[in-house]
Amino acid sequence: MRPRAPRPPANRAPGAALAALFLALLPALALGDDAAQDGAVPVFTNDIEASLVRAIVGLRESGLRRAIGEIDVALAKTPNFRLGHLIKGDLLMARAGNPVAFGHPLSAKPSPSVMPLQDEARARLRRYLDAPPRDSLPLPILQLSPGQRHVLLVDTTRSRLFVFENRDGEPRYVTDFYISLGKRGVEKRREGDQKTPLGVYTIVSSKKKLPDLYGPGAFPISYPNEWDRLQKRNGHGIWLHGTPSETYSRPPLATDGCVALTNDDLGRLARYVDVGLTPVVIASGVKWVAPDRLRASRAAFLASFERWRADWESLDTDRYLSHYAADFRGDGKDLAAWGAHKRKVNAGKSWVKVGVSDLSILGDPDGEDLLVVTFTQDYRSSNLQNRTVKRQYWLHDQGHWRVVFETVLPS
């Protein structure tokens, strides 16, 4: 009589099968068979998300019973977590070998009500199974001014908002949150297109006592900014806000263009926000680089910025204008008008000194080689002194950094 094969532990086999189906939803991650068991899962940034990820990732090792227990922990804290209910239902159905939400063959199209929740599961899992490289920094954040205690980076391809603190001008990772974006994606261009803008913005106010759609509050940002208006983009009312009370979270593409967080995460985010000071960089496909690479990029730009400042002080108008792009615009002037104005001004001066402080350098997602530079300018000359806050957009073109837009910000 042939010996009977050992019976697998209860719930282990269907758990392993369902784990494979969950992970099959993440083809873009190119995960290997051991991806969920390599012990490299980063520290969780949210208890609810931790339970969800542990339930899915641990299916193969711990089985259905443990996974259901993890989901029950999340649902006990947030009974309005729709994705959690969907996953628990699939785990229960898996006991009978018939999961319905994540168990269909990849060729079968899930129902319209399930697809957005599958997208949320992908986004949340990706944060832990395909995180940015450890010890890397986001290339768009080259330098922060002393007054910018934190910067918020929205990586739209990851459905994630990252918080960095200012450590001597460099970004230092603090935490991150799952987010929802516009129903039609990103690159907002007009009012009502239901897209989230890409660009460098500032949190301009804080709102409370809003309709339930926005959760407990909101932080409006400065869309459209100067560059948006130059590119003839319009629209208004882009906020970082919360979630309706009927649900814990929303799918990745679910707003009319705003950035939405869970209400708990919005409360956590508030501690890092200084109205009027905190920048918000919204980018699609953030480049994460080694610290040395970021410092080298910053040093290369600062060398060009210093030459611009020194050439202004020289009163050599041709040298000064060599730092401006052919399609420059600034305060209603093109390059020809700007040059004529500067020649006239310089003709009446015997000396000029330009001091720069509070320098912020952030990459604008509208172009890989476009930087948003904001600083306090102390201008002194033989017949005039003033102190202003200036913003410039610098474009790297044909091996040179040149100013493509410049304006004085309202005080």
KEMARBA-81234 format. One record per residue (C-alpha): residue in three letters; x, y, z. Coordinates in pm, 1 decimal. Each point is the difference from the previous one (the first is absolute). Layout:
N
residu:ALA | u:X | v:Y | w:Z
...
This chain:
411
residu:MET | u:0.0 | v:0.0 | w:0.0
residu:ARG | u:143.2 | v:336.0 | w:-106.5
residu:PRO | u:69.6 | v:230.9 | w:295.4
residu:ARG | u:-230.6 | v:298.6 | w:18.2
residu:ALA | u:159.2 | v:339.5 | w:-60.8
residu:PRO | u:2.8 | v:229.3 | w:301.9
residu:ARG | u:-302.7 | v:225.2 | w:13.0
residu:PRO | u:85.4 | v:372.2 | w:-28.1
residu:PRO | u:-76.2 | v:208.4 | w:306.4
residu:ALA | u:-359.5 | v:121.9 | w:10.6
residu:ASN | u:-60.5 | v:311.3 | w:-211.2
residu:ARG | u:360.3 | v:1.9 | w:-128.5
residu:ALA | u:-59.5 | v:-126.8 | w:-355.3
residu:PRO | u:-289.5 | v:232.2 | w:-90.6
residu:GLY | u:191.1 | v:279.4 | w:167.8
residu:ALA | u:302.4 | v:-57.4 | w:-221.3
residu:ALA | u:-218.2 | v:-13.6 | w:-310.3
residu:LEU | u:-178.4 | v:321.3 | w:90.0
residu:ALA | u:329.1 | v:170.9 | w:81.5
residu:ALA | u:118.1 | v:-80.4 | w:-351.8
residu:LEU | u:-318.8 | v:152.5 | w:-138.7
residu:PHE | u:41.7 | v:315.1 | w:207.0
residu:LEU | u:359.0 | v:42.6 | w:-108.8
residu:ALA | u:-94.7 | v:-72.5 | w:-361.3
residu:LEU | u:-191.0 | v:327.7 | w:13.2
residu:LEU | u:336.1 | v:175.3 | w:21.1
residu:PRO | u:170.7 | v:-88.7 | w:-330.3
residu:ALA | u:177.2 | v:335.1 | w:-18.0
residu:LEU | u:198.7 | v:-89.3 | w:311.8
residu:ALA | u:165.6 | v:-303.8 | w:-160.3
residu:LEU | u:-9.1 | v:-176.1 | w:336.0
residu:GLY | u:174.4 | v:-333.1 | w:39.8
residu:ASP | u:-148.4 | v:-292.1 | w:188.2
residu:ASP | u:182.7 | v:103.2 | w:315.2
residu:ALA | u:-78.6 | v:371.3 | w:-22.9
residu:ALA | u:-252.6 | v:-9.9 | w:279.5
residu:GLN | u:225.6 | v:-203.2 | w:228.8
residu:ASP | u:337.1 | v:172.0 | w:-27.8
residu:GLY | u:-30.3 | v:183.5 | w:330.7
residu:ALA | u:58.2 | v:337.1 | w:-165.8
residu:VAL | u:-343.6 | v:152.6 | w:58.9
residu:PRO | u:52.9 | v:360.8 | w:120.4
residu:VAL | u:-145.0 | v:139.8 | w:320.0
residu:PHE | u:-374.0 | v:50.6 | w:-36.0
residu:THR | u:-125.8 | v:357.9 | w:-0.5
residu:ASN | u:-360.4 | v:-84.0 | w:88.2
residu:ASP | u:-144.9 | v:-271.3 | w:228.6
residu:ILE | u:-295.4 | v:-71.7 | w:-228.5
residu:GLU | u:220.2 | v:-33.9 | w:-304.1
residu:ALA | u:236.9 | v:-217.8 | w:201.3
residu:SER | u:-277.4 | v:-250.7 | w:73.4
residu:LEU | u:-105.0 | v:-8.8 | w:-366.2
residu:VAL | u:351.8 | v:-52.2 | w:-132.7
residu:ARG | u:88.1 | v:-259.9 | w:263.2
residu:ALA | u:-318.0 | v:-190.1 | w:-84.2
residu:ILE | u:78.2 | v:-19.3 | w:-372.8
residu:VAL | u:376.3 | v:-41.3 | w:18.7
residu:GLY | u:-22.2 | v:-256.7 | w:279.0
residu:LEU | u:-256.5 | v:-224.6 | w:-168.1
residu:ARG | u:254.2 | v:-252.5 | w:-122.8
residu:GLU | u:172.0 | v:-37.1 | w:334.7
residu:SER | u:-274.8 | v:54.4 | w:253.6
residu:GLY | u:-308.8 | v:-118.4 | w:-185.1
residu:LEU | u:-354.8 | v:126.6 | w:-20.7
residu:ARG | u:-78.1 | v:0.5 | w:370.1
residu:ARG | u:280.8 | v:241.0 | w:85.4
residu:ALA | u:-80.0 | v:216.5 | w:-302.4
residu:ILE | u:-366.4 | v:26.0 | w:98.5
residu:GLY | u:110.8 | v:93.7 | w:351.2
residu:GLU | u:214.6 | v:282.9 | w:-136.6
residu:ILE | u:-286.8 | v:135.6 | w:-208.5
residu:ASP | u:-233.0 | v:-26.3 | w:300.7
residu:VAL | u:242.0 | v:222.4 | w:194.4
residu:ALA | u:-20.9 | v:265.1 | w:-272.5
residu:LEU | u:-378.5 | v:-20.9 | w:-29.2
residu:ALA | u:-46.8 | v:23.5 | w:376.9
residu:LYS | u:177.1 | v:337.5 | w:-11.3
residu:THR | u:-150.9 | v:118.1 | w:-330.1
residu:PRO | u:-327.1 | v:-180.5 | w:-77.4
residu:ASN | u:-48.5 | v:224.9 | w:-305.3
residu:PHE | u:316.1 | v:-131.5 | w:-174.7
residu:ARG | u:-147.4 | v:-132.8 | w:-325.8
residu:LEU | u:317.6 | v:-163.0 | w:-124.9
residu:GLY | u:36.1 | v:-180.9 | w:330.6
residu:HIS | u:-351.5 | v:-143.2 | w:-30.2
residu:LEU | u:66.4 | v:-109.3 | w:-358.8
residu:ILE | u:320.8 | v:-179.2 | w:96.2
residu:LYS | u:-162.3 | v:-166.1 | w:300.4
residu:GLY | u:-281.0 | v:-123.6 | w:-223.3
residu:ASP | u:251.8 | v:-150.9 | w:-240.2
residu:LEU | u:188.2 | v:-163.9 | w:284.6
residu:LEU | u:-321.4 | v:-157.2 | w:128.5
residu:MET | u:-97.5 | v:-113.2 | w:-350.1
residu:ALA | u:349.0 | v:-145.6 | w:-45.3
residu:ARG | u:-79.6 | v:-255.8 | w:267.9
residu:ALA | u:-243.4 | v:-149.2 | w:-249.8
residu:GLY | u:247.9 | v:42.8 | w:-284.1
residu:ASN | u:-199.8 | v:280.5 | w:-165.0
residu:PRO | u:139.5 | v:350.3 | w:62.2
residu:VAL | u:-194.2 | v:252.2 | w:-205.0
residu:ALA | u:172.0 | v:338.2 | w:8.4
residu:PHE | u:364.4 | v:-97.8 | w:-40.4
residu:GLY | u:-41.9 | v:-360.9 | w:-107.8
residu:HIS | u:-117.1 | v:45.2 | w:-358.0
residu:PRO | u:245.1 | v:-89.7 | w:-278.5
residu:LEU | u:191.9 | v:307.1 | w:-116.9
residu:SER | u:-176.5 | v:-26.7 | w:-335.7
residu:ALA | u:-340.1 | v:46.2 | w:166.4
residu:LYS | u:-107.7 | v:358.5 | w:47.0
residu:PRO | u:-113.4 | v:73.3 | w:356.6
residu:SER | u:-315.6 | v:196.1 | w:70.8
residu:PRO | u:16.1 | v:382.1 | w:-14.1
residu:SER | u:-57.1 | v:15.8 | w:375.4
residu:VAL | u:295.1 | v:-229.2 | w:71.3
residu:MET | u:260.2 | v:146.1 | w:-238.1
residu:PRO | u:61.3 | v:323.7 | w:197.7
residu:LEU | u:51.5 | v:-200.9 | w:318.3
residu:GLN | u:245.1 | v:-227.6 | w:-179.3
residu:ASP | u:187.8 | v:313.6 | w:-103.3
residu:GLU | u:10.2 | v:112.3 | w:363.6
residu:ALA | u:134.3 | v:-341.0 | w:104.5
residu:ARG | u:273.0 | v:30.7 | w:-266.1
residu:ALA | u:99.4 | v:346.2 | w:113.6
residu:ARG | u:13.6 | v:-91.0 | w:367.6
residu:LEU | u:196.0 | v:-320.6 | w:-61.4
residu:ARG | u:241.7 | v:171.1 | w:-235.5
residu:ARG | u:107.0 | v:237.6 | w:275.4
residu:TYR | u:142.9 | v:-293.7 | w:194.8
residu:LEU | u:104.5 | v:-241.6 | w:-273.9
residu:ASP | u:151.8 | v:254.2 | w:-239.8
residu:ALA | u:100.9 | v:289.4 | w:223.6
residu:PRO | u:247.6 | v:269.0 | w:-112.5
residu:PRO | u:359.5 | v:-110.7 | w:61.6
residu:ARG | u:109.3 | v:35.1 | w:359.7
residu:ASP | u:223.4 | v:299.3 | w:76.7
residu:SER | u:-106.0 | v:166.0 | w:-327.8
residu:LEU | u:-133.3 | v:353.3 | w:-33.8
residu:PRO | u:-253.7 | v:150.9 | w:-241.5
residu:LEU | u:183.4 | v:191.9 | w:-270.6
residu:PRO | u:-266.9 | v:274.3 | w:-24.6
residu:ILE | u:84.6 | v:124.4 | w:351.5
residu:LEU | u:344.6 | v:151.7 | w:-52.6
residu:GLN | u:-2.4 | v:255.1 | w:281.4
residu:LEU | u:-239.6 | v:133.3 | w:263.4
residu:SER | u:13.9 | v:345.3 | w:155.0
residu:PRO | u:37.8 | v:29.9 | w:379.9
residu:GLY | u:-365.7 | v:101.8 | w:31.8
residu:GLN | u:-126.6 | v:-315.4 | w:-170.1
residu:ARG | u:-9.3 | v:-246.2 | w:289.9
residu:HIS | u:-153.7 | v:-270.4 | w:-218.9
residu:VAL | u:-77.5 | v:-70.5 | w:-363.9
residu:LEU | u:-279.5 | v:-221.9 | w:-134.0
residu:LEU | u:72.3 | v:-211.9 | w:-306.6
residu:VAL | u:-293.3 | v:-160.2 | w:-183.7
residu:ASP | u:119.7 | v:-287.8 | w:-218.5
residu:THR | u:-306.3 | v:-53.9 | w:-218.5
residu:THR | u:122.6 | v:-326.9 | w:-153.9
residu:ARG | u:15.7 | v:-151.9 | w:348.6
residu:SER | u:-319.3 | v:163.7 | w:136.9
residu:ARG | u:216.4 | v:117.6 | w:287.5
residu:LEU | u:72.3 | v:323.5 | w:186.8
residu:PHE | u:347.7 | v:9.7 | w:156.3
residu:VAL | u:94.4 | v:237.8 | w:281.7
residu:PHE | u:360.0 | v:120.6 | w:34.2
residu:GLU | u:146.2 | v:221.8 | w:267.9
residu:ASN | u:262.9 | v:263.6 | w:-64.5
residu:ARG | u:342.5 | v:-106.8 | w:124.7
residu:ASP | u:241.5 | v:282.9 | w:-79.7
residu:GLY | u:-168.7 | v:56.3 | w:-333.7
residu:GLU | u:-22.7 | v:-368.7 | w:-98.3
residu:PRO | u:-313.1 | v:-217.2 | w:15.2
residu:ARG | u:-16.9 | v:-270.4 | w:267.9
residu:TYR | u:-279.9 | v:-255.7 | w:-22.9
residu:VAL | u:-261.2 | v:14.4 | w:277.8
residu:THR | u:-306.9 | v:-198.7 | w:-110.6
residu:ASP | u:-237.6 | v:-58.7 | w:-290.8
residu:PHE | u:-371.6 | v:-52.6 | w:-66.2
residu:TYR | u:-222.3 | v:-170.3 | w:-255.9
residu:ILE | u:-194.7 | v:255.7 | w:-207.1
residu:SER | u:-272.6 | v:29.9 | w:-262.9
residu:LEU | u:34.4 | v:223.0 | w:-307.5
residu:GLY | u:-221.4 | v:134.3 | w:-278.4
residu:LYS | u:-240.7 | v:-235.4 | w:-176.1
residu:ARG | u:171.7 | v:67.8 | w:-334.9
residu:GLY | u:354.9 | v:-11.3 | w:126.6
residu:VAL | u:252.7 | v:282.2 | w:-0.8
residu:GLU | u:123.5 | v:300.2 | w:-202.6
residu:LYS | u:-290.1 | v:232.5 | w:67.1
residu:ARG | u:-48.8 | v:261.6 | w:-273.1
residu:ARG | u:-349.5 | v:138.5 | w:30.8
residu:GLU | u:-288.6 | v:52.3 | w:238.1
residu:GLY | u:-207.1 | v:-313.1 | w:50.8
residu:ASP | u:232.5 | v:-251.3 | w:-168.8
residu:GLN | u:10.3 | v:-209.7 | w:321.2
residu:LYS | u:379.5 | v:-20.8 | w:-12.9
residu:THR | u:258.3 | v:68.7 | w:269.4
residu:PRO | u:260.9 | v:263.6 | w:-91.7
residu:LEU | u:371.7 | v:-70.1 | w:-22.0
residu:GLY | u:229.2 | v:269.9 | w:131.3
residu:VAL | u:152.0 | v:179.2 | w:297.0
residu:TYR | u:-253.1 | v:164.2 | w:230.3
residu:THR | u:-37.9 | v:138.9 | w:350.7
residu:ILE | u:-266.4 | v:-67.9 | w:260.5
residu:VAL | u:-181.8 | v:331.8 | w:18.3
residu:SER | u:-265.4 | v:-51.1 | w:268.7
residu:SER | u:-173.2 | v:-244.0 | w:232.0
residu:LYS | u:-372.5 | v:-70.4 | w:-13.3
residu:LYS | u:-231.2 | v:-150.7 | w:264.6
residu:LYS | u:-372.4 | v:-77.9 | w:23.7
residu:LEU | u:-39.7 | v:-113.2 | w:-359.2
residu:PRO | u:-262.8 | v:-220.1 | w:-168.0
residu:ASP | u:41.1 | v:-369.5 | w:82.2
residu:LEU | u:154.8 | v:-68.1 | w:-342.9
residu:TYR | u:323.9 | v:164.0 | w:119.7
residu:GLY | u:24.6 | v:-166.4 | w:339.3
residu:PRO | u:102.1 | v:204.9 | w:305.1
residu:GLY | u:202.4 | v:263.2 | w:-185.9
residu:ALA | u:210.4 | v:104.5 | w:-296.6
residu:PHE | u:322.6 | v:172.9 | w:-99.0
residu:PRO | u:-42.6 | v:197.7 | w:-325.3
residu:ILE | u:310.3 | v:33.5 | w:-220.1
residu:SER | u:111.4 | v:277.8 | w:-233.5
residu:TYR | u:-128.9 | v:-145.8 | w:-327.8
residu:PRO | u:17.2 | v:158.7 | w:-252.6
residu:ASN | u:349.7 | v:129.8 | w:68.2
residu:GLU | u:201.0 | v:242.4 | w:-216.1
residu:TRP | u:115.7 | v:-273.7 | w:-237.3
residu:ASP | u:-351.4 | v:-142.3 | w:-36.8
residu:ARG | u:-133.1 | v:340.9 | w:-99.4
residu:LEU | u:284.7 | v:47.5 | w:-247.0
residu:GLN | u:-97.0 | v:-334.9 | w:-155.7
residu:LYS | u:-366.5 | v:117.3 | w:-5.9
residu:ARG | u:-119.6 | v:-261.9 | w:247.4
residu:ASN | u:-304.0 | v:91.6 | w:202.7
residu:GLY | u:-225.9 | v:-132.1 | w:270.6
residu:HIS | u:1.5 | v:50.5 | w:373.8
residu:GLY | u:-75.2 | v:-162.5 | w:334.2
residu:ILE | u:269.3 | v:-269.9 | w:10.5
residu:TRP | u:22.9 | v:-119.8 | w:360.1
residu:LEU | u:156.7 | v:-264.9 | w:215.7
residu:HIS | u:-304.6 | v:-124.9 | w:188.0
residu:GLY | u:-160.0 | v:-289.5 | w:185.8
residu:THR | u:-256.0 | v:-266.7 | w:-84.3
residu:PRO | u:-379.4 | v:-24.8 | w:38.0
residu:SER | u:-109.7 | v:-160.9 | w:325.8
residu:GLU | u:-170.2 | v:-287.2 | w:-184.4
residu:THR | u:333.7 | v:-149.3 | w:-104.4
residu:TYR | u:347.8 | v:-30.9 | w:145.4
residu:SER | u:183.6 | v:63.2 | w:-327.0
residu:ARG | u:-63.1 | v:58.9 | w:-368.1
residu:PRO | u:147.8 | v:-176.7 | w:-306.6
residu:PRO | u:315.0 | v:147.0 | w:-159.7
residu:LEU | u:-197.5 | v:193.4 | w:-265.9
residu:ALA | u:-309.3 | v:134.9 | w:174.3
residu:THR | u:7.2 | v:378.8 | w:47.9
residu:ASP | u:-80.9 | v:297.5 | w:-222.1
residu:GLY | u:370.0 | v:93.8 | w:-4.1
residu:CYS | u:87.1 | v:34.4 | w:367.4
residu:VAL | u:231.5 | v:-219.9 | w:206.4
residu:ALA | u:-203.3 | v:-196.3 | w:256.4
residu:LEU | u:129.2 | v:-181.8 | w:308.6
residu:THR | u:-179.6 | v:-203.9 | w:262.1
residu:ASN | u:-127.2 | v:218.2 | w:282.0
residu:ASP | u:246.4 | v:-154.9 | w:243.8
residu:ASP | u:289.2 | v:67.0 | w:-235.9
residu:LEU | u:-114.9 | v:357.7 | w:-61.8
residu:GLY | u:20.6 | v:56.2 | w:374.3
residu:ARG | u:352.3 | v:-141.9 | w:3.5
residu:LEU | u:97.7 | v:213.7 | w:-297.9
residu:ALA | u:-115.8 | v:320.2 | w:170.1
residu:ARG | u:293.2 | v:-3.5 | w:242.1
residu:TYR | u:241.1 | v:44.1 | w:-292.4
residu:VAL | u:-181.8 | v:291.7 | w:-165.0
residu:ASP | u:87.9 | v:368.8 | w:37.3
residu:VAL | u:-251.9 | v:206.3 | w:-194.0
residu:GLY | u:171.6 | v:231.2 | w:-248.6
residu:LEU | u:333.7 | v:-180.5 | w:30.2
residu:THR | u:-33.7 | v:-374.2 | w:-61.3
residu:PRO | u:69.0 | v:-89.6 | w:-365.1
residu:VAL | u:-192.2 | v:-275.7 | w:-175.9
residu:VAL | u:173.5 | v:-166.6 | w:-296.1
residu:ILE | u:-240.1 | v:-209.8 | w:-210.3
residu:ALA | u:190.0 | v:-221.2 | w:-243.2
residu:SER | u:-60.1 | v:-301.3 | w:-222.3
residu:GLY | u:279.7 | v:-253.5 | w:29.4
residu:VAL | u:236.0 | v:151.3 | w:257.3
residu:LYS | u:370.4 | v:-68.1 | w:-51.6
residu:TRP | u:161.0 | v:-138.8 | w:316.7
residu:VAL | u:378.0 | v:44.4 | w:8.9
residu:ALA | u:293.6 | v:-49.5 | w:233.9
residu:PRO | u:72.9 | v:301.0 | w:226.3
residu:ASP | u:328.6 | v:66.3 | w:-181.4
residu:ARG | u:-184.4 | v:25.1 | w:-332.0
residu:LEU | u:-246.8 | v:251.7 | w:145.4
residu:ARG | u:283.4 | v:209.7 | w:145.3
residu:ALA | u:185.4 | v:-2.9 | w:-331.5
residu:SER | u:-311.8 | v:118.0 | w:-184.3
residu:ARG | u:-51.4 | v:277.4 | w:254.4
residu:ALA | u:363.6 | v:112.5 | w:-22.0
residu:ALA | u:-13.2 | v:12.3 | w:-380.0
residu:PHE | u:-305.6 | v:223.1 | w:6.2
residu:LEU | u:132.1 | v:223.4 | w:278.8
residu:ALA | u:311.2 | v:71.4 | w:-208.2
residu:SER | u:-224.5 | v:137.6 | w:-277.6
residu:PHE | u:-212.5 | v:191.4 | w:249.2
residu:GLU | u:307.4 | v:164.8 | w:151.6
residu:ARG | u:126.2 | v:105.0 | w:-345.2
residu:TRP | u:-340.1 | v:162.5 | w:-65.3
residu:ARG | u:24.6 | v:192.9 | w:327.6
residu:ALA | u:361.5 | v:106.6 | w:-56.1
residu:ASP | u:-64.5 | v:106.9 | w:-359.9
residu:TRP | u:-290.7 | v:214.6 | w:117.0
residu:GLU | u:231.7 | v:171.3 | w:246.0
residu:SER | u:258.9 | v:56.9 | w:-275.7
residu:LEU | u:-233.9 | v:243.3 | w:-183.9
residu:ASP | u:97.7 | v:-181.0 | w:-320.4
residu:THR | u:-351.0 | v:-31.3 | w:-140.4
residu:ASP | u:97.2 | v:-235.7 | w:-282.2
residu:ARG | u:156.3 | v:-245.8 | w:244.5
residu:TYR | u:-304.4 | v:28.7 | w:225.8
residu:LEU | u:-243.1 | v:-62.3 | w:-287.4
residu:SER | u:196.1 | v:-308.4 | w:-112.7
residu:HIS | u:-165.0 | v:-179.0 | w:294.5
residu:TYR | u:-349.1 | v:49.4 | w:-147.6
residu:ALA | u:-171.9 | v:-231.2 | w:-249.9
residu:ALA | u:-105.5 | v:123.6 | w:-343.9
residu:ASP | u:-366.5 | v:-60.0 | w:87.8
residu:PHE | u:28.4 | v:167.3 | w:342.8
residu:ARG | u:-304.2 | v:166.4 | w:152.8
residu:GLY | u:-8.3 | v:209.3 | w:313.2
residu:ASP | u:-248.0 | v:249.8 | w:141.1
residu:GLY | u:-158.1 | v:53.5 | w:-341.0
residu:LYS | u:329.8 | v:35.3 | w:-190.5
residu:ASP | u:167.7 | v:-222.4 | w:-256.9
residu:LEU | u:379.1 | v:-22.5 | w:-20.8
residu:ALA | u:37.0 | v:305.6 | w:-224.0
residu:ALA | u:-208.5 | v:221.5 | w:228.7
residu:TRP | u:171.3 | v:-140.7 | w:308.6
residu:GLY | u:341.3 | v:74.4 | w:-148.8
residu:ALA | u:-94.3 | v:355.3 | w:-99.2
residu:HIS | u:-130.3 | v:64.8 | w:350.7
residu:LYS | u:319.0 | v:-133.0 | w:163.3
residu:ARG | u:227.3 | v:203.5 | w:-227.4
residu:LYS | u:-188.8 | v:315.5 | w:90.2
residu:VAL | u:13.4 | v:-75.6 | w:371.3
residu:ASN | u:369.3 | v:-93.6 | w:1.5
residu:ALA | u:95.8 | v:315.2 | w:-190.0
residu:GLY | u:-96.4 | v:205.5 | w:305.4
residu:LYS | u:201.0 | v:-198.7 | w:256.5
residu:SER | u:363.3 | v:-0.1 | w:108.3
residu:TRP | u:-22.2 | v:-320.5 | w:206.2
residu:VAL | u:-241.8 | v:-285.1 | w:86.6
residu:LYS | u:1.1 | v:-260.9 | w:276.0
residu:VAL | u:-242.1 | v:-295.6 | w:-1.2
residu:GLY | u:-40.6 | v:-209.1 | w:314.0
residu:VAL | u:-183.3 | v:-333.5 | w:-1.8
residu:SER | u:-144.2 | v:-186.7 | w:299.1
residu:ASP | u:-274.4 | v:-254.1 | w:78.7
residu:LEU | u:73.7 | v:-187.1 | w:-322.0
residu:SER | u:-233.8 | v:-284.9 | w:-100.9
residu:ILE | u:63.8 | v:-217.4 | w:-307.6
residu:LEU | u:-270.2 | v:-244.7 | w:-107.9
residu:GLY | u:-38.8 | v:-195.6 | w:-321.5
residu:ASP | u:-312.7 | v:77.4 | w:-200.4
residu:PRO | u:-160.0 | v:-315.9 | w:-142.9
residu:ASP | u:-101.8 | v:188.7 | w:-315.4
residu:GLY | u:348.0 | v:-72.8 | w:-131.9
residu:GLU | u:288.1 | v:-214.2 | w:120.3
residu:ASP | u:238.4 | v:294.0 | w:-29.4
residu:LEU | u:-221.2 | v:272.7 | w:148.2
residu:LEU | u:70.2 | v:140.2 | w:347.7
residu:VAL | u:-211.8 | v:229.6 | w:215.4
residu:VAL | u:231.6 | v:230.1 | w:195.1
residu:THR | u:-137.9 | v:223.9 | w:276.1
residu:PHE | u:211.3 | v:235.4 | w:210.7
residu:THR | u:15.1 | v:325.7 | w:190.1
residu:GLN | u:189.3 | v:262.7 | w:-196.1
residu:ASP | u:177.8 | v:291.7 | w:167.0
residu:TYR | u:72.4 | v:250.7 | w:-274.2
residu:ARG | u:225.0 | v:299.6 | w:65.5
residu:SER | u:135.9 | v:244.6 | w:-252.9
residu:SER | u:133.9 | v:354.0 | w:-26.4
residu:ASN | u:-356.1 | v:138.2 | w:-14.6
residu:LEU | u:-243.1 | v:-269.7 | w:123.2
residu:GLN | u:-45.2 | v:-262.8 | w:271.3
residu:ASN | u:-278.9 | v:-255.6 | w:36.1
residu:ARG | u:-73.6 | v:-344.5 | w:138.3
residu:THR | u:-233.2 | v:-231.7 | w:-190.6
residu:VAL | u:-90.3 | v:-367.3 | w:-30.8
residu:LYS | u:68.1 | v:-119.4 | w:-352.5
residu:ARG | u:-90.7 | v:-315.8 | w:-189.1
residu:GLN | u:179.0 | v:-120.6 | w:-310.2
residu:TYR | u:-47.7 | v:-300.9 | w:-228.2
residu:TRP | u:333.0 | v:-123.6 | w:-135.6
residu:LEU | u:16.7 | v:-225.9 | w:-306.4
residu:HIS | u:298.8 | v:-222.2 | w:-81.1
residu:ASP | u:43.5 | v:29.2 | w:-374.5
residu:GLN | u:297.8 | v:-97.7 | w:-216.8
residu:GLY | u:227.2 | v:-41.6 | w:299.8
residu:HIS | u:-87.4 | v:329.7 | w:170.8
residu:TRP | u:-240.3 | v:111.2 | w:271.6
residu:ARG | u:-198.9 | v:307.3 | w:-105.5
residu:VAL | u:-288.2 | v:196.3 | w:151.4
residu:VAL | u:-320.9 | v:-56.2 | w:-194.3
residu:PHE | u:-235.8 | v:182.3 | w:238.5
residu:GLU | u:49.2 | v:248.7 | w:283.5
residu:THR | u:-232.9 | v:191.2 | w:230.5
residu:VAL | u:-12.5 | v:180.4 | w:332.9
residu:LEU | u:-244.8 | v:-164.8 | w:239.6
residu:PRO | u:-258.6 | v:203.8 | w:188.2
residu:SER | u:112.9 | v:87.3 | w:349.9
